Amino acid sequence: MFSIGKLAIATDCKIPTIRYYEKIGLLPPAQRSAGNQRLYSQANLQQLKFIRHARELGFALPSIRQLIHYRKANKA
């Protein structure tokens, strides 16, 4: 499990951006520790890397949301 700080370092993404992606539903809600700290899984890390890569390629957030939807549909 990753804290939000460790996730930010691993993905080169700012903490407020991670919170924003979670708020708008690009990332699923984080699990919480007993101290109410956000905890992220390896799957969350991979999804955030996917989002960051798509942003680097110039995709807008609504398009990324659709890509995530297609990606999940292909895994099912």
Stockholm file with secondary structure:
# STOCKHOLM 1.0

chainA/1-76         MFSIGKLAIATDCKIPTIRYYEKIGLLPPAQRSAGNQRLYSQANLQQLKFIRHARELGFALPSIRQLIHYRKANKA
#=GR chainA/1-76 SS CEEHHHHHHHHTCCHHHHHHHHHTTSSCCCEECTTCCEEECHHHHHHHHHHHHHHHTTCCHHHHHHHHHHHHHHHC
#=GC SS_cons        CEEHHHHHHHHTCCHHHHHHHHHTTSSCCCEECTTCCEEECHHHHHHHHHHHHHHHTTCCHHHHHHHHHHHHHHHC
//
